[in-house]
């Protein structure tokens, strides 16, 4: 290169490549200048897929790189024509059995709860139905079955017919009164008492989409970002992920989730179609059929002479279960001390003991538990607008509104001066005193009564005058019209005004002491000030 450029002008050829510019002709007066980084921004494009929408932002510079984000596309009309049952969580997309139980419905002789996925047999309410479950867990009605006559009491409700296939059971009737505190213990019922180079580009994966970056960012090879949906292999509920992906987006259909259900006793279930039906027992003597209301029906038989019963922890039985001696049940009351339970015509009830301080009533319907209050004694005033309030603290104790507060603060200053001349004009600030006032209450405003006093000592030669005041209020003027001087002429003046502070506010209240109208060589030698604040929180 040194030999090439030894001539007045270099004959070498310099060609600019990608991202580089060349200036000059190689002479001593115009040498070659080669610069890099002046090219155009790197090209970048994004391309959507059937299951992912991509968005491009940024300008492609080092300080503002391109940024690509992705959103999952959910198919609003899956191929099977059903609703899309897909959900999105922090670990990806998922579908669980709990979200798809609405894909099933009950047929004749069956019941189905879409909120829990539980399938059961529908027992007909037609009169005389005597249906039970057979030995193979199918529905069964004995050919010579029998029923028992029962009669409920105020506090016990009976179910079953007393046969081996449908044993008689009894349950307590709980009074629905909100004050009822009844519970059933192993020993019986109980109610307790009350208590600069290439353009920068990066992609960021999300919980539901993985992004892939290809290309170099050149005009002929632009960056390209593609996305793939993340399917949660272990959804939060612990089941399998039932989601599908098609050309029009992600979807979940009823046909893909019917395997989440299974048949229990007395039920047939086809996971291929989602049809639920009653399973009729093949045991000999089964007389079960579908009743007139679409439920399972078994005609009742006759001939019962007695029924066998067994007492439980909370119920005692009596009677034979016949028309002449109907089976009845009575509650067992725990003899433990403090049991407030009783049996009333409306059911079992726990009556509270005598109330404590501030309470009235015994918790019964006729005398409900309530706060002990007095009549409002101010007929001219609205109780809703003017009465105070009562609150419950973290320990369960009743509390009133915050107590009233009253406090006081003051400051006194006496200052001597080397007899400066009283200025002319009006309301000249000579000195400023301050008083710090604090609202001691953290939740209520404070009303403050401020009182300030100023006393200025003037020395007045013959035919002189001077004025003093507080802020812009001139409150005194002295004039000596005699032939001799007057010393320490003064008068103590006072002002009273108010301030209001927000909860916890600290106010620095100023007192500007002013003078003016000085003439004839009038001077001052002492200023005394008094600042007081009376603080009330009501």
Rosetta blueprint (number, residue, H / E / L):
1 X L
2 X L
3 X L
4 X H
5 X H
6 X H
7 X L
8 X L
9 X L
10 X L
11 X L
12 X L
13 X L
14 X L
15 X L
16 X L
17 X L
18 X L
19 X L
20 X E
21 X E
22 X E
23 X E
24 X L
25 X L
26 X L
27 X L
28 X L
29 X L
30 X L
31 X L
32 X L
33 X E
34 X E
35 X E
36 X E
37 X L
38 X L
39 X L
40 X L
41 X L
42 X L
43 X L
44 X E
45 X E
46 X E
47 X L
48 X L
49 X E
50 X L
51 X L
52 X E
53 X E
54 X E
55 X E
56 X E
57 X E
58 X L
59 X L
60 X L
61 X L
62 X L
63 X L
64 X L
65 X L
66 X E
67 X E
68 X E
69 X E
70 X E
71 X E
72 X E
73 X L
74 X E
75 X L
76 X L
77 X L
78 X L
79 X L
80 X L
81 X L
82 X L
83 X L
84 X L
85 X L
86 X L
87 X E
88 X E
89 X E
90 X L
91 X L
92 X E
93 X E
94 X E
95 X L
96 X L
97 X H
98 X H
99 X H
100 X L
101 X H
102 X H
103 X H
104 X L
105 X E
106 X E
107 X L
108 X L
109 X L
110 X E
111 X E
112 X E
113 X E
114 X L
115 X L
116 X L
117 X L
118 X E
119 X E
120 X E
121 X E
122 X L
123 X E
124 X L
125 X L
126 X L
127 X L
128 X L
129 X L
130 X L
131 X L
132 X E
133 X E
134 X L
135 X L
136 X L
137 X L
138 X L
139 X E
140 X E
141 X L
142 X L
143 X L
144 X L
145 X L
146 X L
147 X L
148 X L
149 X L
150 X E
151 X L
152 X L
153 X L
154 X L
155 X L
156 X E
157 X E
158 X E
159 X E
160 X L
161 X L
162 X L
163 X L
164 X L
165 X L
166 X L
167 X L
168 X L
169 X E
170 X E
171 X E
172 X E
173 X L
174 X E
175 X L
176 X L
177 X L
178 X L
179 X L
180 X L
181 X L
182 X E
183 X E
184 X E
185 X E
186 X L
187 X L
188 X E
189 X E
190 X E
191 X E
192 X L
193 X L
194 X L
195 X L
196 X L
197 X L
198 X L
199 X L
200 X L
201 X E
202 X E
203 X E
204 X L
205 X L
206 X L
207 X L
208 X L
209 X E
210 X E
211 X E
212 X E
213 X E
214 X E
215 X L
216 X L
217 X L
218 X L
219 X L
220 X L
221 X L
222 X L
223 X E
224 X E
225 X E
226 X E
227 X E
228 X E
229 X E
230 X L
231 X E
232 X L
233 X L
234 X L
235 X L
236 X L
237 X L
238 X L
239 X L
240 X L
241 X L
242 X L
243 X L
244 X E
245 X E
246 X E
247 X L
248 X L
249 X E
250 X E
251 X E
252 X L
253 X L
254 X H
255 X H
256 X H
257 X L
258 X H
259 X H
260 X H
261 X L
262 X L
263 X L
264 X L
265 X L
266 X L
267 X E
268 X E
269 X E
270 X E
271 X L
272 X L
273 X L
274 X L
275 X E
276 X E
277 X E
278 X E
279 X L
280 X E
281 X L
282 X L
283 X L
284 X L
285 X L
286 X L
287 X L
288 X L
289 X E
290 X E
291 X L
292 X L
293 X L
294 X L
295 X L
296 X E
297 X E
298 X L
299 X L
300 X L
301 X L
302 X L
303 X L
304 X L
305 X L
306 X L
307 X L
308 X L
309 X L
310 X L
311 X L
312 X L
313 X L
314 X L
315 X E
316 X E
317 X E
318 X E
319 X L
320 X L
321 X L
322 X L
323 X L
324 X L
325 X L
326 X L
327 X E
328 X E
329 X E
330 X E
331 X E
332 X L
333 X E
334 X L
335 X L
336 X L
337 X L
338 X L
339 X L
340 X L
341 X E
342 X E
343 X E
344 X E
345 X L
346 X L
347 X E
348 X E
349 X E
350 X E
351 X L
352 X L
353 X L
354 X L
355 X L
356 X L
357 X L
358 X L
359 X E
360 X E
361 X L
362 X L
363 X L
364 X L
365 X L
366 X L
367 X L
368 X L
369 X L
370 X E
371 X E
372 X L
373 X L
374 X L
375 X L
376 X L
377 X L
378 X L
379 X L
380 X L
381 X L
382 X L
383 X H
384 X H
385 X H
386 X H
387 X L
388 X L
389 X L
390 X E
391 X E
392 X E
393 X L
394 X L
395 X L
396 X L
397 X L
398 X E
399 X E
400 X E
401 X L
402 X L
403 X L
404 X L
405 X E
406 X E
407 X E
408 X E
409 X E
410 X E
411 X E
412 X E
413 X E
414 X E
415 X E
416 X E
417 X E
418 X E
419 X E
420 X E
421 X E
422 X L
423 X L
424 X L
425 X L
426 X L
427 X L
428 X E
429 X E
430 X E
431 X E
432 X E
433 X E
434 X E
435 X E
436 X E
437 X E
438 X E
439 X L
440 X L
441 X L
442 X L
443 X L
444 X L
445 X L
446 X E
447 X E
448 X E
449 X E
450 X E
451 X E
452 X E
453 X E
454 X E
455 X E
456 X E
457 X E
458 X E
459 X E
460 X E
461 X L
462 X L
463 X L
464 X E
465 X E
466 X E
467 X E
468 X E
469 X E
470 X E
471 X L
472 X L
473 X E
474 X E
475 X E
476 X E
477 X E
478 X E
479 X E
480 X E
481 X L
482 X L
483 X L
484 X L
485 X L
486 X E
487 X E
488 X E
489 X E
490 X L
491 X L
492 X E
493 X E
494 X E
495 X E
496 X E
497 X E
498 X E
499 X E
500 X E
501 X E
502 X L
503 X L
504 X L
505 X L
506 X E
507 X E
508 X E
509 X E
510 X E
511 X E
512 X E
513 X E
514 X E
515 X E
516 X E
517 X E
518 X E
519 X E
520 X L
521 X L
522 X L
523 X E
524 X E
525 X E
526 X E
527 X E
528 X E
529 X E
530 X E
531 X E
532 X E
533 X E
534 X E
535 X E
536 X E
537 X E
538 X L
